[in-house]
């Protein structure tokens, strides 16, 4: 059974940093790209970034480029989202996601990030 568990959210001030973690189980972690999404109140869920299975390639939505960094530790089955220079518009519930071959999409429960002025 595939499970994703996020942690690390919280309330911070604009300009602060926060690191989210997502631990996966039930998959051969290093085989899969991992994704981060977020959903702000009243808005659709949006792609934030992704990292390849080896960790050698990453991509980001334009709004977070230069501020957010995705990394992974395949020995710990964990993917990270390092968020720097946070802005109030980064306030959202953050989700990690994996697309498992022949099975489908799996999501974590989400972790709330709130950035105050």
C-alpha positions in Angstrom: 0.0 0.0 0.0 1.4 3.3 -1.1 1.5 6.0 1.6 2.9 9.5 1.6 3.2 11.5 4.9 4.0 15.2 4.8 5.4 17.1 7.7 7.0 20.4 8.5 4.4 23.0 7.8 3.6 25.9 10.1 3.1 29.6 10.6 6.0 31.8 9.6 6.6 35.4 8.7 7.3 36.8 5.2 11.0 36.3 4.4 11.4 33.2 6.6 12.3 29.7 5.5 10.6 26.4 6.0 11.4 22.8 5.0 8.7 20.3 4.3 9.3 16.6 4.2 7.4 13.8 2.6 8.1 10.2 3.6 7.0 7.5 1.2 6.3 3.8 1.8 5.0 1.0 -0.3 7.0 1.8 -3.4 10.6 1.4 -4.6 11.2 5.1 -3.9 14.2 5.6 -6.1 12.3 4.5 -9.2 9.8 7.4 -9.0 9.8 11.1 -9.7 8.2 12.9 -6.8 6.0 16.0 -7.1 5.0 18.9 -4.8 1.7 20.6 -5.3 -0.1 23.3 -3.3 -3.7 24.5 -2.9 -4.5 27.9 -1.6 -8.0 28.8 -0.2 -10.5 29.1 -3.0 -8.0 28.1 -5.7 -7.2 25.0 -7.7 -4.4 22.7 -6.7 -1.2 23.8 -8.6 2.1 22.2 -9.4 5.0 23.5 -7.4 7.9 21.3 -8.5 9.2 17.9 -9.2 12.4 15.8 -8.8 13.5 12.8 -10.8 14.0 9.4 -9.1 17.8 9.8 -9.0 17.5 13.4 -7.8 19.5 14.6 -10.8 16.7 16.7 -12.4 14.3 19.2 -10.9 11.7 21.5 -12.2 9.7 24.3 -10.7 6.8 26.6 -11.4 8.0 30.0 -12.3 6.6 31.6 -9.1 9.0 29.7 -6.9 12.1 29.5 -9.0 15.1 30.7 -7.1 13.3 30.4 -3.8 12.3 26.8 -3.4 14.5 23.8 -3.7 13.4 20.1 -4.0 15.8 17.4 -2.9 15.5 13.8 -1.9 17.2 11.1 0.2 16.5 7.8 -1.4 18.0 5.9 1.6 15.3 7.5 3.8 12.5 7.3 1.2 12.0 11.0 1.8 11.6 14.1 -0.5 12.1 17.6 0.8 10.8 21.0 -0.2 13.1 23.8 1.1 11.2 27.1 0.9 13.1 30.3 1.3 12.1 33.9 1.1 8.5 33.0 1.8 5.8 35.3 0.7 2.2 35.6 1.9 1.1 34.3 -1.5 2.9 31.0 -0.7 0.2 30.3 1.9 -1.4 27.0 1.0 -1.8 23.4 1.9 1.2 21.6 0.4 0.9 18.0 -0.9 3.4 15.5 -2.2 2.5 13.2 -5.0 3.7 10.1 -6.8 2.5 8.6 -10.0 2.9 4.8 -9.7 3.1 2.7 -12.8 -0.1 0.9 -13.7 -1.6 1.9 -10.4 -2.3 5.6 -10.3 -1.8 8.9 -8.4 -1.1 8.9 -4.7 -1.3 11.9 -2.4 -0.2 12.7 1.1 -2.6 14.3 3.6 -1.1 17.7 3.1 0.6 20.1 5.5 -0.5 23.7 6.0 1.9 26.5 5.4 0.8 30.0 6.4 3.0 33.1 5.7 2.1 36.3 7.5 3.0 39.8 6.4 
